[in-house]
Amino acid sequence: MRVDYPQKEPISRLLADTCEIFGSKGNVQVHHIRALADLAHAGWQTSDWARVMLNRRRKTVVACDTCHDRIHSERPVKPLTP
C-alpha cells in the first residue's frame, strides 16, 4: 500500500532549486500567504507571482532571491530573461 505525504510536496519544489516565477536556478526561497483569497484583496494588482499561485491553486511559490524581494517590496521589475 502506497502512502502519500502531501505536506512534503513544497519540500520537493524547494529542492528543485528553480524559481517558479521566471525559471532561474539557485538561491530560492518559499513565499507563503495565508489564503488564496488574500490575492484577490481589493486594490491588489495581479502580478506575475500572484498569477502563478492562482493558476496552480497553491498558497506557496518557490521564488529566487530577486523575485522574493520584489514580492515583499511590491515593486515591479523586468524579468531576468528576455
Rosetta silent file (secondary structure, phi, psi, omega in degrees, C-alpha in Angstrom):
SEQUENCE: MRVDYPQKEPISRLLADTCEIFGSKGNVQVHHIRALADLAHAGWQTSDWARVMLNRRRKTVVACDTCHDRIHSERPVKPLTP
SCORE:     score description
SCORE:     0.000 S_00000001
   1 L     0.000  131.247  179.895    0.000    0.000    0.000 S_00000001
   2 L   -92.231  136.751  177.453    1.353    3.426   -1.003 S_00000001
   3 L  -115.972  124.613  177.328    1.067    6.336    1.406 S_00000001
   4 L   -93.396  145.181  177.380    1.234    9.888    0.041 S_00000001
   5 L  -122.298   85.153 -175.617    2.550   12.743    2.127 S_00000001
   6 H   -61.876  -22.390  179.281    1.199   15.937    0.535 S_00000001
   7 H   -68.215  -16.121  179.313    2.930   18.060    3.181 S_00000001
   8 H   -88.481   -8.438 -178.615    6.272   17.088    1.591 S_00000001
   9 H   -58.910  -44.812  177.119    5.311   18.495   -1.817 S_00000001
  10 H   -61.556  -31.178  179.191    6.633   22.027   -1.025 S_00000001
  11 H   -66.116  -43.552  179.548    9.912   20.473    0.062 S_00000001
  12 H   -66.288  -35.020  176.313   10.388   18.729   -3.285 S_00000001
  13 H   -66.752  -38.154  178.368    9.583   22.003   -5.093 S_00000001
  14 H   -68.124  -41.901 -179.970   12.162   23.816   -2.961 S_00000001
  15 H   -67.192  -19.655  176.139   14.781   21.116   -3.562 S_00000001
  16 L   -66.913  -18.628  173.586   14.294   21.548   -7.319 S_00000001
  17 L    57.764   37.520 -178.641   16.130   24.882   -6.746 S_00000001
  18 E  -130.225  130.901  177.055   14.182   26.631   -9.531 S_00000001
  19 L   -66.490  125.491 -178.917   12.220   29.875   -9.343 S_00000001
  20 L   -80.909   -4.475 -179.924    8.607   29.084  -10.266 S_00000001
  21 L   -92.066  -52.738 -177.606    8.048   32.654  -11.459 S_00000001
  22 L  -119.717   -4.268  173.932   10.829   33.155  -14.029 S_00000001
  23 L    85.227    6.768  178.926   12.633   29.783  -14.012 S_00000001
  24 L   -70.131  156.344 -177.161   16.028   30.945  -12.766 S_00000001
  25 E  -104.035  146.299  172.187   18.153   28.434  -10.861 S_00000001
  26 L    87.744  155.381  176.772   19.661   28.727   -7.374 S_00000001
  27 L    50.220   53.036 -179.398   19.115   30.751   -4.213 S_00000001
  28 E   -98.328  155.726  177.362   15.401   30.026   -3.931 S_00000001
  29 E  -137.582  164.069  177.506   13.044   30.658   -1.033 S_00000001
  30 E  -104.505  127.155  173.373    9.413   29.834   -0.390 S_00000001
  31 E  -100.555  136.839 -174.666    6.877   32.663   -0.229 S_00000001
  32 E  -130.681  141.123  172.711    3.668   31.809    1.631 S_00000001
  33 L  -120.628  161.360 -178.722    0.309   33.513    2.007 S_00000001
  34 L   -70.086  -41.681 -177.894   -2.481   32.695    4.454 S_00000001
  35 L  -152.699  148.386  177.427   -5.158   32.132    1.828 S_00000001
  36 H   -60.789  -29.574  178.450   -5.547   32.388   -1.928 S_00000001
  37 H   -61.965  -24.932  177.603   -8.421   34.777   -1.276 S_00000001
  38 H   -61.437  -28.259 -179.671   -5.812   37.229    0.081 S_00000001
  39 H   -71.183  -20.713 -179.661   -4.571   37.656   -3.502 S_00000001
  40 H   -93.476   14.182 -179.168   -7.978   38.993   -4.521 S_00000001
  41 L   -53.938  139.350 -178.848   -7.776   41.771   -1.916 S_00000001
  42 L   -55.935  129.953  178.467   -9.430   44.979   -3.084 S_00000001
  43 L    86.230   -4.581 -179.000   -6.948   47.214   -4.852 S_00000001
  44 L   -84.128  123.994  178.347   -4.311   44.484   -5.209 S_00000001
  45 L   -83.391  132.256  179.116   -2.929   44.311   -8.726 S_00000001
  46 L   -69.062  120.020 -179.155   -2.446   40.793  -10.025 S_00000001
  47 L  -106.620  178.376 -179.037    1.276   40.357  -10.551 S_00000001
  48 H   -59.463  -43.914 -178.618    3.333   37.595  -12.136 S_00000001
  49 H   -69.289  -36.997  179.024    3.884   35.801   -8.815 S_00000001
  50 H   -66.665  -39.127  177.642    0.217   36.088   -7.813 S_00000001
  51 H   -62.268  -39.631  178.193   -0.828   34.648  -11.182 S_00000001
  52 H   -61.260  -45.057 -178.932    1.498   31.665  -10.653 S_00000001
  53 H   -66.074  -43.629 -179.841   -0.051   30.996   -7.259 S_00000001
  54 H   -65.978  -43.686 -179.609   -3.621   31.406   -8.508 S_00000001
  55 H   -63.698  -36.421 -179.304   -3.076   29.235  -11.604 S_00000001
  56 H   -89.202   -6.837 -178.247   -1.529   26.451   -9.529 S_00000001
  57 L    54.161   50.218 -179.739   -4.036   26.917   -6.687 S_00000001
  58 L  -128.018  145.665  177.578   -1.212   26.969   -4.147 S_00000001
  59 L   -89.014    2.711  178.253   -0.579   29.169   -1.159 S_00000001
  60 E  -128.410  152.472  172.945    3.169   28.875   -1.715 S_00000001
  61 E  -141.662  135.289  176.073    5.515   29.810   -4.520 S_00000001
  62 E   -87.597  122.460 -174.665    9.214   28.974   -4.783 S_00000001
  63 E  -131.871  146.525  174.330   10.993   32.174   -5.792 S_00000001
  64 E   -68.175  168.437 -179.096   14.583   33.259   -6.373 S_00000001
  65 H   -55.424  -43.313 -177.993   16.008   35.929   -4.054 S_00000001
  66 H   -62.130  -48.345  179.959   15.248   38.685   -6.574 S_00000001
  67 H   -65.492  -40.554 -178.637   11.615   37.665   -7.043 S_00000001
  68 H   -65.021  -41.531  176.187   11.087   37.120   -3.323 S_00000001
  69 H   -62.246  -40.903  179.944   12.462   40.577   -2.532 S_00000001
  70 H   -64.782  -38.305  177.807   10.217   42.042   -5.243 S_00000001
  71 H   -58.573  -45.581 -176.560    7.170   40.292   -3.766 S_00000001
  72 H   -76.095  -26.130  179.278    7.803   41.906   -0.402 S_00000001
  73 H   -90.058  -13.472 -179.046    8.640   45.327   -1.820 S_00000001
  74 L    53.755   38.154 -179.985    5.674   45.197   -4.265 S_00000001
  75 L  -119.879  122.004 -177.460    7.738   46.966   -6.871 S_00000001
  76 L   -69.439  140.339  173.861    7.672   45.613  -10.419 S_00000001
  77 L  -132.088  159.666  178.086   10.956   44.765  -12.121 S_00000001
  78 L   -72.946  147.013  176.995   11.712   43.368  -15.543 S_00000001
  79 L   -62.262  152.781 -179.421   12.260   39.602  -15.733 S_00000001
  80 L   -70.760  -23.564 -179.352   15.873   38.438  -15.783 S_00000001
  81 L  -106.757  144.995 -178.787   15.300   36.564  -19.022 S_00000001
  82 L   -68.514    0.000    0.000   14.212   38.270  -22.275 S_00000001
